[in-house]
Amino acid sequence: MVIWIFVTAVLGFAWEQAKVVRMDRSLDSLEAAQDSAEARVAGHRAELDAAPERRRVALDGTLNGLWRRVAERWGQFHRYIVFGDPATDPGNVVVWVVVTVPPTSYWGAVGIFGEKFHRFLNNEIREKGYPARVAVGFAPAGAVDSAGGDAAYFGPGGANMIPQYPAEFKTYTMRPIKEPERRAAP
């Protein structure tokens, strides 16, 4: 009986050690993959820093790819508008999405998609080497049209409106979204 207990204990110990070795290998490969991804991002960042005019291409390419995925799932996203200059001032870029909310839904529901859109956009442009986060705002198509179009609603360079998701926004709670607010006149 004592030998049986001893053999069981030794086998149990060996089994646990094998699990520890497998976990160490998994962590090592995960760290290597993360280091590789960080090196790839740093390489992309260096390329964009060397040729800042390519930042617009990186941003537009990411927006177009993300747009196709979003528009397929939620057809009420009509278009997006980019304000700011990614080449000279990448930290002050704002992407506005013009949305029609169907009668069977409500404006607050845009928030679920808004937070995801903001997070995915900023994660993907970071991976492509874009040096800053961008702000994202959502505007109702009806309000934009009744104001007289994009230029009248958003103002020169988008200066009239405050986006719901500033560049530094990082708390994703899937909360309802409020309609965009107008900036106070100077």
N, C-alpha and C positions, 0 to 999 in steps of 0.2 A: 504494500500500500504506500509506503514512504517513497519507494522508487517511482511509483506512478505519479504521485504528487510532484516529485522533483522533476520528472520528465515534462509534465504539464506546465510547470512554472518556467522551465528552460525554453520550451517551445513558445509559450506566451511572451516571454521576454524577447525571443528572436523575432517573433511576429511584429511586436511593437517597434523594434529597432528597424526592421524592414520598412515599416510605415514611415518612420522618421526619415530614413534615407530617401524614400520616394518623395516625401514632402520637401526635403531640402533640394532635391533635383528640380522639382516643380518651381520652387521659389527662385532657384538659380536661373532657370529658363525664362521665368517671368521677368526677373530683373534684367536679363540680357535683352529680352524683347523691348522692355521699357527703355533701356539705354539706347537701343537701336532706333526706336521711335523718336527719342529726344535728339539723337544725333541727326536723324533725317529732318526733323523740324528745324534744328539749328542750321542745317545746310540750306534748306528752303529760305529761312530767314536771312541768311547771308546773301543769297542770290537776290532777294527782294531789296535788301538794303543797298546792294551794289547798283541796282537798277530800279529805283523807287517807282518809276512810271509803270512797272509791271505789277504793282500792287493792285491797280484797278482791274487788271486782267484776272488776278487771283480772286479778288472779291467778286467780280462779275461771273467768273466760271463757277464759283461756289454757289452764288445766288441762283444761277440758272439750273444747276443740278439739284439744289434743294427745292427750287421752285417747282420743278417737274414732279418731284415726289409729293410735295404738299398739295399742289393743284389737283393731282390725281385723287387724293384722299378727301380733300375738302374744296370743292369747286367754287366756293364763294370768294376765294382769293383772286381778285381781278388782275392786279398788276403791282409791281413794286417800283419805287422811285428812290434813287440814291442821292442824298445831299451831302456835300463836302468833297474834299479832294484827298483821295487815298494816297496819292504820291507825295504831297507836301504836308498834309496834316491828317495822318491815318487815325488818330485818336478822336477826331471830331466828325466822323462820318456817321450819318443817320440813314437808316433804311426805313422807308415808310411803305407799308402794305395797305392797299386800298381794298376793302372788304365789303361784300354785300351779305347782310345777315338775313337768312330766309325767314319768312313769316312764322315758320314752325319752331324757330329758335329765338334767342335773345342775345343782345350785344355782349353780355358778360361771358357767354360761352366762348367767345373769341380768345379769352384769356388762357384756356387750356392749350390751344394751338399757338398762341402768342409766346408763351413761355418756352414751349418746345422749339419753336422757330428761332427764338433768340439764342437758346442754348446750342442748338445744332449749328446755326450759322457761325457763332463765335468759336465753337470747338473746331469746326472744319476749316475756317480761315486761319486759325492758329496753327493747325497741322500743315497748312500750305505756306506758313512762314509770315503771315500778316502780323505786323508788330503790335497791334492794339485791338482791343475789343470795340465793337461798334454798337451804337444804340439802335433800337428797333421800336417803331411805333405803328399803330394800326388805326386807320381812319375809315369811317363809314362812307361808302361810295355815294350814298344819297347826299350827305353833307358836302362832300367834295363837289359834286355836280351842282347842287343848289348855290354854292358859293361862287360858281363861275369857272370851275376847273382847278387843276393842280396849282397853277401860279397864284390864283386868288386865295385858295384855301391855305396852302402852306406858306405863302409869302416868298420873298426872294431868298433863295438858298435854304428854304425850309424854316426860316427864322420865326414864323408866326406861331408854330405849334411845338408843344413839349411832348416828346415820345414817352409812352408808358414804360418802356424798358430802357433805362439809361445804360450806357456802356458798362458801368460798374455793377449793374444788377446781377446778382448771383443767387438769390433766394428763390428757389423754384417751389411754389406751393400749390400750383394749379388753381389759383384763386380767380374769381371773376375779374374781368378787366373793365376799367372805366373808359368812357370816350375820351379822346385826347383833349388836353386843355390848351387854351390859347395863352401865349406869353403876354405879359402886361406890356402895354405900349411904353417905350422909353420916354 
